[in-house]
Amino acid sequence: MSEDPTQKLFKYIALLENTNEELEKTLKYCVTLLTQFKSSVPDPKGWQKMLDTFQEIIKVAETTVEKKTIH
């Protein structure tokens, strides 16, 4: 018997959420590594702008995880 479409949808959403959580962890780790090079890059202001953009993305990802209400 095939799986209930609602269950399939919930499993798919859970898989997407897990993937997003892993991407968020990876981005946080990358920001930690990239921050170490800020003082030695040719354009520290541009580098900081990039890091700030990544931090905004992380903030949105964290907010999205906190607002989970579907299941």
PDB file of N, H, CA, C and O in Angstrom:
ATOM      1  N   MET A   1       0.843  -1.173   0.000  1.00  0.00           N
ATOM      2  CA  MET A   1       0.000   0.000   0.000  1.00  0.00           C
ATOM      3  C   MET A   1       0.894   1.244   0.000  1.00  0.00           C
ATOM      4  O   MET A   1       1.908   1.284   0.696  1.00  0.00           O
ATOM      5  N   SER A   2       0.518   2.243  -0.772  1.00  0.00           N
ATOM      6  H   SER A   2      -0.307   2.211  -1.337  1.00  0.00           H
ATOM      7  CA  SER A   2       1.349   3.438  -0.850  1.00  0.00           C
ATOM      8  C   SER A   2       1.145   4.318   0.388  1.00  0.00           C
ATOM      9  O   SER A   2       0.126   4.258   1.076  1.00  0.00           O
ATOM     10  N   GLU A   3       2.146   5.116   0.623  1.00  0.00           N
ATOM     11  H   GLU A   3       2.974   5.165   0.064  1.00  0.00           H
ATOM     12  CA  GLU A   3       2.144   5.995   1.804  1.00  0.00           C
ATOM     13  C   GLU A   3       1.133   7.132   1.631  1.00  0.00           C
ATOM     14  O   GLU A   3       0.899   7.619   0.524  1.00  0.00           O
ATOM     15  N   ASP A   4       0.550   7.535   2.742  1.00  0.00           N
ATOM     16  H   ASP A   4       0.740   7.140   3.641  1.00  0.00           H
ATOM     17  CA  ASP A   4      -0.396   8.646   2.775  1.00  0.00           C
ATOM     18  C   ASP A   4       0.291   9.905   2.229  1.00  0.00           C
ATOM     19  O   ASP A   4       1.402  10.223   2.654  1.00  0.00           O
ATOM     20  N   PRO A   5      -0.348  10.629   1.296  1.00  0.00           N
ATOM     21  CA  PRO A   5       0.265  11.837   0.718  1.00  0.00           C
ATOM     22  C   PRO A   5       0.648  12.878   1.784  1.00  0.00           C
ATOM     23  O   PRO A   5       1.659  13.567   1.643  1.00  0.00           O
ATOM     24  N   THR A   6      -0.151  12.989   2.834  1.00  0.00           N
ATOM     25  H   THR A   6      -0.972  12.430   2.948  1.00  0.00           H
ATOM     26  CA  THR A   6       0.170  13.944   3.895  1.00  0.00           C
ATOM     27  C   THR A   6       1.457  13.540   4.594  1.00  0.00           C
ATOM     28  O   THR A   6       2.305  14.388   4.870  1.00  0.00           O
ATOM     29  N   GLN A   7       1.609  12.262   4.880  1.00  0.00           N
ATOM     30  H   GLN A   7       0.919  11.573   4.655  1.00  0.00           H
ATOM     31  CA  GLN A   7       2.840  11.769   5.518  1.00  0.00           C
ATOM     32  C   GLN A   7       4.046  11.994   4.620  1.00  0.00           C
ATOM     33  O   GLN A   7       5.115  12.385   5.087  1.00  0.00           O
ATOM     34  N   LYS A   8       3.866  11.743   3.320  1.00  0.00           N
ATOM     35  H   LYS A   8       2.997  11.425   2.940  1.00  0.00           H
ATOM     36  CA  LYS A   8       4.955  11.972   2.364  1.00  0.00           C
ATOM     37  C   LYS A   8       5.375  13.437   2.386  1.00  0.00           C
ATOM     38  O   LYS A   8       6.565  13.753   2.358  1.00  0.00           O
ATOM     39  N   LEU A   9       4.387  14.325   2.435  1.00  0.00           N
ATOM     40  H   LEU A   9       3.421  14.068   2.457  1.00  0.00           H
ATOM     41  CA  LEU A   9       4.687  15.759   2.469  1.00  0.00           C
ATOM     42  C   LEU A   9       5.443  16.123   3.736  1.00  0.00           C
ATOM     43  O   LEU A   9       6.427  16.860   3.676  1.00  0.00           O
ATOM     44  N   PHE A  10       4.998  15.617   4.887  1.00  0.00           N
ATOM     45  H   PHE A  10       4.198  15.018   4.936  1.00  0.00           H
ATOM     46  CA  PHE A  10       5.678  15.908   6.148  1.00  0.00           C
ATOM     47  C   PHE A  10       7.111  15.379   6.148  1.00  0.00           C
ATOM     48  O   PHE A  10       8.020  16.040   6.650  1.00  0.00           O
ATOM     49  N   LYS A  11       7.309  14.197   5.590  1.00  0.00           N
ATOM     50  H   LYS A  11       6.570  13.660   5.182  1.00  0.00           H
ATOM     51  CA  LYS A  11       8.668  13.640   5.503  1.00  0.00           C
ATOM     52  C   LYS A  11       9.547  14.518   4.606  1.00  0.00           C
ATOM     53  O   LYS A  11      10.716  14.759   4.910  1.00  0.00           O
ATOM     54  N   TYR A  12       8.970  14.987   3.507  1.00  0.00           N
ATOM     55  H   TYR A  12       8.021  14.792   3.261  1.00  0.00           H
ATOM     56  CA  TYR A  12       9.708  15.846   2.589  1.00  0.00           C
ATOM     57  C   TYR A  12      10.085  17.162   3.270  1.00  0.00           C
ATOM     58  O   TYR A  12      11.215  17.631   3.138  1.00  0.00           O
ATOM     59  N   ILE A  13       9.145  17.750   3.992  1.00  0.00           N
ATOM     60  H   ILE A  13       8.227  17.368   4.099  1.00  0.00           H
ATOM     61  CA  ILE A  13       9.419  18.998   4.707  1.00  0.00           C
ATOM     62  C   ILE A  13      10.499  18.774   5.758  1.00  0.00           C
ATOM     63  O   ILE A  13      11.399  19.601   5.906  1.00  0.00           O
ATOM     64  N   ALA A  14      10.420  17.675   6.482  1.00  0.00           N
ATOM     65  H   ALA A  14       9.689  17.004   6.362  1.00  0.00           H
ATOM     66  CA  ALA A  14      11.432  17.365   7.499  1.00  0.00           C
ATOM     67  C   ALA A  14      12.807  17.216   6.853  1.00  0.00           C
ATOM     68  O   ALA A  14      13.805  17.682   7.402  1.00  0.00           O
ATOM     69  N   LEU A  15      12.862  16.577   5.702  1.00  0.00           N
ATOM     70  H   LEU A  15      12.051  16.199   5.256  1.00  0.00           H
ATOM     71  CA  LEU A  15      14.131  16.426   4.984  1.00  0.00           C
ATOM     72  C   LEU A  15      14.692  17.788   4.577  1.00  0.00           C
ATOM     73  O   LEU A  15      15.890  18.033   4.719  1.00  0.00           O
ATOM     74  N   LEU A  16      13.835  18.670   4.073  1.00  0.00           N
ATOM     75  H   LEU A  16      12.861  18.471   3.958  1.00  0.00           H
ATOM     76  CA  LEU A  16      14.279  20.018   3.706  1.00  0.00           C
ATOM     77  C   LEU A  16      14.774  20.791   4.926  1.00  0.00           C
ATOM     78  O   LEU A  16      15.783  21.493   4.851  1.00  0.00           O
ATOM     79  N   GLU A  17      14.068  20.664   6.045  1.00  0.00           N
ATOM     80  H   GLU A  17      13.249  20.093   6.105  1.00  0.00           H
ATOM     81  CA  GLU A  17      14.486  21.349   7.270  1.00  0.00           C
ATOM     82  C   GLU A  17      15.843  20.842   7.738  1.00  0.00           C
ATOM     83  O   GLU A  17      16.695  21.631   8.146  1.00  0.00           O
ATOM     84  N   ASN A  18      16.045  19.534   7.679  1.00  0.00           N
ATOM     85  H   ASN A  18      15.353  18.893   7.347  1.00  0.00           H
ATOM     86  CA  ASN A  18      17.345  18.974   8.075  1.00  0.00           C
ATOM     87  C   ASN A  18      18.462  19.464   7.162  1.00  0.00           C
ATOM     88  O   ASN A  18      19.560  19.782   7.618  1.00  0.00           O
ATOM     89  N   THR A  19      18.168  19.518   5.876  1.00  0.00           N
ATOM     90  H   THR A  19      17.276  19.259   5.505  1.00  0.00           H
ATOM     91  CA  THR A  19      19.160  20.019   4.917  1.00  0.00           C
ATOM     92  C   THR A  19      19.497  21.475   5.216  1.00  0.00           C
ATOM     93  O   THR A  19      20.667  21.858   5.207  1.00  0.00           O
ATOM     94  N   ASN A  20      18.480  22.282   5.480  1.00  0.00           N
ATOM     95  H   ASN A  20      17.530  21.970   5.487  1.00  0.00           H
ATOM     96  CA  ASN A  20      18.722  23.693   5.792  1.00  0.00           C
ATOM     97  C   ASN A  20      19.525  23.856   7.079  1.00  0.00           C
ATOM     98  O   ASN A  20      20.386  24.732   7.166  1.00  0.00           O
ATOM     99  N   GLU A  21      19.252  23.025   8.070  1.00  0.00           N
ATOM    100  H   GLU A  21      18.553  22.313   7.999  1.00  0.00           H
ATOM    101  CA  GLU A  21      20.019  23.092   9.319  1.00  0.00           C
ATOM    102  C   GLU A  21      21.489  22.772   9.072  1.00  0.00           C
ATOM    103  O   GLU A  21      22.370  23.425   9.631  1.00  0.00           O
ATOM    104  N   GLU A  22      21.755  21.775   8.240  1.00  0.00           N
ATOM    105  H   GLU A  22      21.039  21.245   7.785  1.00  0.00           H
ATOM    106  CA  GLU A  22      23.143  21.429   7.918  1.00  0.00           C
ATOM    107  C   GLU A  22      23.817  22.557   7.140  1.00  0.00           C
ATOM    108  O   GLU A  22      24.983  22.871   7.380  1.00  0.00           O
ATOM    109  N   LEU A  23      23.088  23.159   6.216  1.00  0.00           N
ATOM    110  H   LEU A  23      22.141  22.903   6.021  1.00  0.00           H
ATOM    111  CA  LEU A  23      23.653  24.292   5.472  1.00  0.00           C
ATOM    112  C   LEU A  23      23.952  25.466   6.405  1.00  0.00           C
ATOM    113  O   LEU A  23      24.969  26.142   6.256  1.00  0.00           O
ATOM    114  N   GLU A  24      23.061  25.700   7.364  1.00  0.00           N
ATOM    115  H   GLU A  24      22.235  25.151   7.485  1.00  0.00           H
ATOM    116  CA  GLU A  24      23.280  26.768   8.340  1.00  0.00           C
ATOM    117  C   GLU A  24      24.536  26.503   9.168  1.00  0.00           C
ATOM    118  O   GLU A  24      25.348  27.406   9.371  1.00  0.00           O
ATOM    119  N   LYS A  25      24.697  25.283   9.641  1.00  0.00           N
ATOM    120  H   LYS A  25      24.037  24.549   9.476  1.00  0.00           H
ATOM    121  CA  LYS A  25      25.898  24.919  10.419  1.00  0.00           C
ATOM    122  C   LYS A  25      27.160  25.136   9.592  1.00  0.00           C
ATOM    123  O   LYS A  25      28.159  25.661  10.083  1.00  0.00           O
ATOM    124  N   THR A  26      27.097  24.724   8.331  1.00  0.00           N
ATOM    125  H   THR A  26      26.285  24.297   7.932  1.00  0.00           H
ATOM    126  CA  THR A  26      28.256  24.861   7.448  1.00  0.00           C
ATOM    127  C   THR A  26      28.584  26.332   7.210  1.00  0.00           C
ATOM    128  O   THR A  26      29.752  26.719   7.223  1.00  0.00           O
ATOM    129  N   LEU A  27      27.555  27.152   6.994  1.00  0.00           N
ATOM    130  H   LEU A  27      26.606  26.838   6.983  1.00  0.00           H
ATOM    131  CA  LEU A  27      27.785  28.583   6.781  1.00  0.00           C
ATOM    132  C   LEU A  27      28.391  29.228   8.025  1.00  0.00           C
ATOM    133  O   LEU A  27      29.293  30.058   7.913  1.00  0.00           O
ATOM    134  N   LYS A  28      27.904  28.855   9.208  1.00  0.00           N
ATOM    135  H   LYS A  28      27.171  28.180   9.299  1.00  0.00           H
ATOM    136  CA  LYS A  28      28.478  29.387  10.455  1.00  0.00           C
ATOM    137  C   LYS A  28      29.956  29.024  10.563  1.00  0.00           C
ATOM    138  O   LYS A  28      30.779  29.852  10.951  1.00  0.00           O
ATOM    139  N   TYR A  29      30.284  27.793  10.220  1.00  0.00           N
ATOM    140  H   TYR A  29      29.616  27.120   9.904  1.00  0.00           H
ATOM    141  CA  TYR A  29      31.676  27.353  10.275  1.00  0.00           C
ATOM    142  C   TYR A  29      32.528  28.137   9.274  1.00  0.00           C
ATOM    143  O   TYR A  29      33.644  28.551   9.589  1.00  0.00           O
ATOM    144  N   CYS A  30      31.998  28.336   8.077  1.00  0.00           N
ATOM    145  H   CYS A  30      31.091  28.000   7.821  1.00  0.00           H
ATOM    146  CA  CYS A  30      32.725  29.110   7.057  1.00  0.00           C
ATOM    147  C   CYS A  30      32.968  30.543   7.520  1.00  0.00           C
ATOM    148  O   CYS A  30      34.055  31.085   7.318  1.00  0.00           O
ATOM    149  N   VAL A  31      31.960  31.160   8.142  1.00  0.00           N
ATOM    150  H   VAL A  31      31.077  30.720   8.306  1.00  0.00           H
ATOM    151  CA  VAL A  31      32.109  32.528   8.641  1.00  0.00           C
ATOM    152  C   VAL A  31      33.200  32.573   9.707  1.00  0.00           C
ATOM    153  O   VAL A  31      34.005  33.504   9.738  1.00  0.00           O
ATOM    154  N   THR A  32      33.224  31.575  10.574  1.00  0.00           N
ATOM    155  H   THR A  32      32.570  30.819  10.548  1.00  0.00           H
ATOM    156  CA  THR A  32      34.264  31.510  11.600  1.00  0.00           C
ATOM    157  C   THR A  32      35.648  31.456  10.956  1.00  0.00           C
ATOM    158  O   THR A  32      36.566  32.160  11.377  1.00  0.00           O
ATOM    159  N   LEU A  33      35.787  30.623   9.943  1.00  0.00           N
ATOM    160  H   LEU A  33      35.041  30.051   9.601  1.00  0.00           H
ATOM    161  CA  LEU A  33      37.081  30.514   9.256  1.00  0.00           C
ATOM    162  C   LEU A  33      37.436  31.794   8.502  1.00  0.00           C
ATOM    163  O   LEU A  33      38.566  32.277   8.586  1.00  0.00           O
ATOM    164  N   LEU A  34      36.470  32.339   7.768  1.00  0.00           N
ATOM    165  H   LEU A  34      35.553  31.947   7.700  1.00  0.00           H
ATOM    166  CA  LEU A  34      36.737  33.531   6.966  1.00  0.00           C
ATOM    167  C   LEU A  34      37.039  34.756   7.820  1.00  0.00           C
ATOM    168  O   LEU A  34      37.784  35.637   7.392  1.00  0.00           O
ATOM    169  N   THR A  35      36.474  34.825   9.014  1.00  0.00           N
ATOM    170  H   THR A  35      35.868  34.109   9.362  1.00  0.00           H
ATOM    171  CA  THR A  35      36.724  35.950   9.909  1.00  0.00           C
ATOM    172  C   THR A  35      38.208  36.023  10.280  1.00  0.00           C
ATOM    173  O   THR A  35      38.746  37.110  10.491  1.00  0.00           O
ATOM    174  N   GLN A  36      38.847  34.893  10.357  1.00  0.00           N
ATOM    175  H   GLN A  36      38.410  34.010  10.185  1.00  0.00           H
ATOM    176  CA  GLN A  36      40.274  34.856  10.725  1.00  0.00           C
ATOM    177  C   GLN A  36      41.166  35.541   9.694  1.00  0.00           C
ATOM    178  O   GLN A  36      42.278  35.955  10.021  1.00  0.00           O
ATOM    179  N   PHE A  37      40.699  35.666   8.471  1.00  0.00           N
ATOM    180  H   PHE A  37      39.795  35.330   8.205  1.00  0.00           H
ATOM    181  CA  PHE A  37      41.516  36.242   7.402  1.00  0.00           C
ATOM    182  C   PHE A  37      41.240  37.718   7.158  1.00  0.00           C
ATOM    183  O   PHE A  37      41.875  38.335   6.303  1.00  0.00           O
ATOM    184  N   LYS A  38      40.304  38.286   7.897  1.00  0.00           N
ATOM    185  H   LYS A  38      39.788  37.784   8.592  1.00  0.00           H
ATOM    186  CA  LYS A  38      39.874  39.664   7.645  1.00  0.00           C
ATOM    187  C   LYS A  38      41.040  40.662   7.674  1.00  0.00           C
ATOM    188  O   LYS A  38      41.089  41.581   6.857  1.00  0.00           O
ATOM    189  N   SER A  39      41.950  40.487   8.589  1.00  0.00           N
ATOM    190  H   SER A  39      41.910  39.740   9.253  1.00  0.00           H
ATOM    191  CA  SER A  39      43.048  41.456   8.724  1.00  0.00           C
ATOM    192  C   SER A  39      44.097  41.336   7.619  1.00  0.00           C
ATOM    193  O   SER A  39      44.914  42.240   7.446  1.00  0.00           O
ATOM    194  N   SER A  40      44.085  40.236   6.872  1.00  0.00           N
ATOM    195  H   SER A  40      43.422  39.501   7.012  1.00  0.00           H
ATOM    196  CA  SER A  40      45.128  40.050   5.859  1.00  0.00           C
ATOM    197  C   SER A  40      44.618  40.124   4.416  1.00  0.00           C
ATOM    198  O   SER A  40      45.377  39.848   3.487  1.00  0.00           O
ATOM    199  N   VAL A  41      43.379  40.483   4.214  1.00  0.00           N
ATOM    200  H   VAL A  41      42.763  40.707   4.969  1.00  0.00           H
ATOM    201  CA  VAL A  41      42.854  40.574   2.848  1.00  0.00           C
ATOM    202  C   VAL A  41      43.075  41.986   2.295  1.00  0.00           C
ATOM    203  O   VAL A  41      43.201  42.938   3.066  1.00  0.00           O
ATOM    204  N   PRO A  42      43.122  42.129   0.970  1.00  0.00           N
ATOM    205  CA  PRO A  42      43.357  43.446   0.378  1.00  0.00           C
ATOM    206  C   PRO A  42      42.227  44.458   0.629  1.00  0.00           C
ATOM    207  O   PRO A  42      42.463  45.666   0.641  1.00  0.00           O
ATOM    208  N   ASP A  43      41.002  43.954   0.830  1.00  0.00           N
ATOM    209  H   ASP A  43      40.811  42.972   0.820  1.00  0.00           H
ATOM    210  CA  ASP A  43      39.858  44.845   1.006  1.00  0.00           C
ATOM    211  C   ASP A  43      39.084  44.450   2.281  1.00  0.00           C
ATOM    212  O   ASP A  43      38.041  43.801   2.201  1.00  0.00           O
ATOM    213  N   PRO A  44      39.610  44.849   3.458  1.00  0.00           N
ATOM    214  CA  PRO A  44      38.950  44.453   4.708  1.00  0.00           C
ATOM    215  C   PRO A  44      37.500  44.930   4.823  1.00  0.00           C
ATOM    216  O   PRO A  44      36.666  44.228   5.395  1.00  0.00           O
ATOM    217  N   LYS A  45      37.193  46.112   4.289  1.00  0.00           N
ATOM    218  H   LYS A  45      37.871  46.682   3.824  1.00  0.00           H
ATOM    219  CA  LYS A  45      35.812  46.601   4.353  1.00  0.00           C
ATOM    220  C   LYS A  45      34.884  45.725   3.504  1.00  0.00           C
ATOM    221  O   LYS A  45      33.785  45.377   3.934  1.00  0.00           O
ATOM    222  N   GLY A  46      35.325  45.380   2.327  1.00  0.00           N
ATOM    223  H   GLY A  46      36.218  45.662   1.977  1.00  0.00           H
ATOM    224  CA  GLY A  46      34.547  44.494   1.466  1.00  0.00           C
ATOM    225  C   GLY A  46      34.388  43.118   2.082  1.00  0.00           C
ATOM    226  O   GLY A  46      33.330  42.493   1.999  1.00  0.00           O
ATOM    227  N   TRP A  47      35.474  42.658   2.707  1.00  0.00           N
ATOM    228  H   TRP A  47      36.333  43.165   2.775  1.00  0.00           H
ATOM    229  CA  TRP A  47      35.445  41.356   3.384  1.00  0.00           C
ATOM    230  C   TRP A  47      34.424  41.380   4.523  1.00  0.00           C
ATOM    231  O   TRP A  47      33.647  40.442   4.696  1.00  0.00           O
ATOM    232  N   GLN A  48      34.440  42.468   5.294  1.00  0.00           N
ATOM    233  H   GLN A  48      35.072  43.231   5.153  1.00  0.00           H
ATOM    234  CA  GLN A  48      33.496  42.589   6.403  1.00  0.00           C
ATOM    235  C   GLN A  48      32.054  42.664   5.886  1.00  0.00           C
ATOM    236  O   GLN A  48      31.138  42.117   6.501  1.00  0.00           O
ATOM    237  N   LYS A  49      31.866  43.338   4.765  1.00  0.00           N
ATOM    238  H   LYS A  49      32.610  43.783   4.266  1.00  0.00           H
ATOM    239  CA  LYS A  49      30.531  43.415   4.181  1.00  0.00           C
ATOM    240  C   LYS A  49      30.040  42.012   3.804  1.00  0.00           C
ATOM    241  O   LYS A  49      28.875  41.677   4.017  1.00  0.00           O
ATOM    242  N   MET A  50      30.937  41.205   3.247  1.00  0.00           N
ATOM    243  H   MET A  50      31.884  41.478   3.074  1.00  0.00           H
ATOM    244  CA  MET A  50      30.597  39.825   2.905  1.00  0.00           C
ATOM    245  C   MET A  50      30.229  39.043   4.165  1.00  0.00           C
ATOM    246  O   MET A  50      29.235  38.317   4.179  1.00  0.00           O
ATOM    247  N   LEU A  51      31.032  39.189   5.223  1.00  0.00           N
ATOM    248  H   LEU A  51      31.840  39.779   5.212  1.00  0.00           H
ATOM    249  CA  LEU A  51      30.756  38.493   6.483  1.00  0.00           C
ATOM    250  C   LEU A  51      29.428  38.948   7.079  1.00  0.00           C
ATOM    251  O   LEU A  51      28.671  38.133   7.606  1.00  0.00           O
ATOM    252  N   ASP A  52      29.146  40.242   6.997  1.00  0.00           N
ATOM    253  H   ASP A  52      29.761  40.903   6.569  1.00  0.00           H
ATOM    254  CA  ASP A  52      27.871  40.771   7.495  1.00  0.00           C
ATOM    255  C   ASP A  52      26.691  40.181   6.721  1.00  0.00           C
ATOM    256  O   ASP A  52      25.653  39.867   7.302  1.00  0.00           O
ATOM    257  N   THR A  53      26.860  40.035   5.415  1.00  0.00           N
ATOM    258  H   THR A  53      27.703  40.290   4.943  1.00  0.00           H
ATOM    259  CA  THR A  53      25.810  39.430   4.595  1.00  0.00           C
ATOM    260  C   THR A  53      25.573  37.988   5.028  1.00  0.00           C
ATOM    261  O   THR A  53      24.429  37.553   5.160  1.00  0.00           O
ATOM    262  N   PHE A  54      26.656  37.249   5.248  1.00  0.00           N
ATOM    263  H   PHE A  54      27.586  37.602   5.141  1.00  0.00           H
ATOM    264  CA  PHE A  54      26.524  35.871   5.724  1.00  0.00           C
ATOM    265  C   PHE A  54      25.824  35.826   7.084  1.00  0.00           C
ATOM    266  O   PHE A  54      25.001  34.945   7.331  1.00  0.00           O
ATOM    267  N   GLN A  55      26.153  36.778   7.965  1.00  0.00           N
ATOM    268  H   GLN A  55      26.822  37.493   7.764  1.00  0.00           H
ATOM    269  CA  GLN A  55      25.516  36.808   9.288  1.00  0.00           C
ATOM    270  C   GLN A  55      24.015  37.077   9.168  1.00  0.00           C
ATOM    271  O   GLN A  55      23.220  36.511   9.919  1.00  0.00           O
ATOM    272  N   GLU A  56      23.632  37.930   8.237  1.00  0.00           N
ATOM    273  H   GLU A  56      24.278  38.390   7.627  1.00  0.00           H
ATOM    274  CA  GLU A  56      22.207  38.189   8.008  1.00  0.00           C
ATOM    275  C   GLU A  56      21.497  36.933   7.519  1.00  0.00           C
ATOM    276  O   GLU A  56      20.374  36.644   7.933  1.00  0.00           O
ATOM    277  N   ILE A  57      22.154  36.193   6.642  1.00  0.00           N
ATOM    278  H   ILE A  57      23.066  36.428   6.306  1.00  0.00           H
ATOM    279  CA  ILE A  57      21.579  34.942   6.148  1.00  0.00           C
ATOM    280  C   ILE A  57      21.409  33.950   7.301  1.00  0.00           C
ATOM    281  O   ILE A  57      20.389  33.267   7.395  1.00  0.00           O
ATOM    282  N   ILE A  58      22.404  33.877   8.166  1.00  0.00           N
ATOM    283  H   ILE A  58      23.233  34.431   8.090  1.00  0.00           H
ATOM    284  CA  ILE A  58      22.335  32.990   9.333  1.00  0.00           C
ATOM    285  C   ILE A  58      21.188  33.407  10.239  1.00  0.00           C
ATOM    286  O   ILE A  58      20.442  32.563  10.734  1.00  0.00           O
ATOM    287  N   LYS A  59      21.049  34.701  10.454  1.00  0.00           N
ATOM    288  H   LYS A  59      21.655  35.387  10.052  1.00  0.00           H
ATOM    289  CA  LYS A  59      19.978  35.203  11.316  1.00  0.00           C
ATOM    290  C   LYS A  59      18.606  34.812  10.762  1.00  0.00           C
ATOM    291  O   LYS A  59      17.724  34.394  11.513  1.00  0.00           O
ATOM    292  N   VAL A  60      18.434  34.951   9.449  1.00  0.00           N
ATOM    293  H   VAL A  60      19.150  35.291   8.839  1.00  0.00           H
ATOM    294  CA  VAL A  60      17.165  34.575   8.816  1.00  0.00           C
ATOM    295  C   VAL A  60      16.936  33.073   8.968  1.00  0.00           C
ATOM    296  O   VAL A  60      15.821  32.639   9.260  1.00  0.00           O
ATOM    297  N   ALA A  61      17.977  32.291   8.772  1.00  0.00           N
ATOM    298  H   ALA A  61      18.882  32.643   8.535  1.00  0.00           H
ATOM    299  CA  ALA A  61      17.848  30.832   8.912  1.00  0.00           C
ATOM    300  C   ALA A  61      17.459  30.454  10.334  1.00  0.00           C
ATOM    301  O   ALA A  61      16.611  29.584  10.533  1.00  0.00           O
ATOM    302  N   GLU A  62      18.064  31.093  11.317  1.00  0.00           N
ATOM    303  H   GLU A  62      18.752  31.799  11.155  1.00  0.00           H
ATOM    304  CA  GLU A  62      17.735  30.800  12.716  1.00  0.00           C
ATOM    305  C   GLU A  62      16.303  31.206  13.031  1.00  0.00           C
ATOM    306  O   GLU A  62      15.598  30.489  13.742  1.00  0.00           O
ATOM    307  N   THR A  63      15.869  32.334  12.516  1.00  0.00           N
ATOM    308  H   THR A  63      16.441  32.917  11.939  1.00  0.00           H
ATOM    309  CA  THR A  63      14.501  32.800  12.739  1.00  0.00           C
ATOM    310  C   THR A  63      13.501  31.848  12.102  1.00  0.00           C
ATOM    311  O   THR A  63      12.453  31.560  12.681  1.00  0.00           O
ATOM    312  N   THR A  64      13.824  31.361  10.913  1.00  0.00           N
ATOM    313  H   THR A  64      14.675  31.595  10.442  1.00  0.00           H
ATOM    314  CA  THR A  64      12.944  30.432  10.218  1.00  0.00           C
ATOM    315  C   THR A  64      12.781  29.145  11.020  1.00  0.00           C
ATOM    316  O   THR A  64      11.676  28.612  11.122  1.00  0.00           O
ATOM    317  N   VAL A  65      13.865  28.650  11.585  1.00  0.00           N
ATOM    318  H   VAL A  65      14.762  29.083  11.502  1.00  0.00           H
ATOM    319  CA  VAL A  65      13.805  27.420  12.386  1.00  0.00           C
ATOM    320  C   VAL A  65      12.944  27.643  13.630  1.00  0.00           C
ATOM    321  O   VAL A  65      12.185  26.755  14.017  1.00  0.00           O
ATOM    322  N   GLU A  66      13.049  28.803  14.253  1.00  0.00           N
ATOM    323  H   GLU A  66      13.666  29.524  13.938  1.00  0.00           H
ATOM    324  CA  GLU A  66      12.270  29.101  15.454  1.00  0.00           C
ATOM    325  C   GLU A  66      10.782  29.196  15.146  1.00  0.00           C
ATOM    326  O   GLU A  66       9.963  28.941  16.029  1.00  0.00           O
ATOM    327  N   LYS A  67      10.409  29.554  13.927  1.00  0.00           N
ATOM    328  H   LYS A  67      11.075  29.762  13.210  1.00  0.00           H
ATOM    329  CA  LYS A  67       9.004  29.779  13.576  1.00  0.00           C
ATOM    330  C   LYS A  67       8.321  28.535  13.012  1.00  0.00           C
ATOM    331  O   LYS A  67       7.213  28.637  12.486  1.00  0.00           O
ATOM    332  N   LYS A  68       8.952  27.368  13.106  1.00  0.00           N
ATOM    333  H   LYS A  68       9.852  27.285  13.533  1.00  0.00           H
ATOM    334  CA  LYS A  68       8.336  26.143  12.581  1.00  0.00           C
ATOM    335  C   LYS A  68       7.014  25.901  13.282  1.00  0.00           C
ATOM    336  O   LYS A  68       6.970  25.776  14.506  1.00  0.00           O
ATOM    337  N   THR A  69       5.939  25.834  12.514  1.00  0.00           N
ATOM    338  H   THR A  69       5.975  25.936  11.520  1.00  0.00           H
ATOM    339  CA  THR A  69       4.628  25.577  13.098  1.00  0.00           C
ATOM    340  C   THR A  69       3.815  24.557  12.325  1.00  0.00           C
ATOM    341  O   THR A  69       2.703  24.217  12.731  1.00  0.00           O
ATOM    342  N   ILE A  70       4.338  24.074  11.243  1.00  0.00           N
ATOM    343  H   ILE A  70       5.241  24.350  10.914  1.00  0.00           H
ATOM    344  CA  ILE A  70       3.564  23.174  10.386  1.00  0.00           C
ATOM    345  C   ILE A  70       3.349  21.819  11.045  1.00  0.00           C
ATOM    346  O   ILE A  70       2.256  21.259  10.951  1.00  0.00           O
ATOM    347  N   HIS A  71       4.364  21.280  11.709  1.00  0.00           N
ATOM    348  H   HIS A  71       5.252  21.734  11.786  1.00  0.00           H
ATOM    349  CA  HIS A  71       4.215  19.955  12.310  1.00  0.00           C
ATOM    350  C   HIS A  71       4.923  19.853  13.626  1.00  0.00           C
ATOM    351  O   HIS A  71       4.894  18.800  14.262  1.00  0.00           O
TER     352      HIS A  71
END
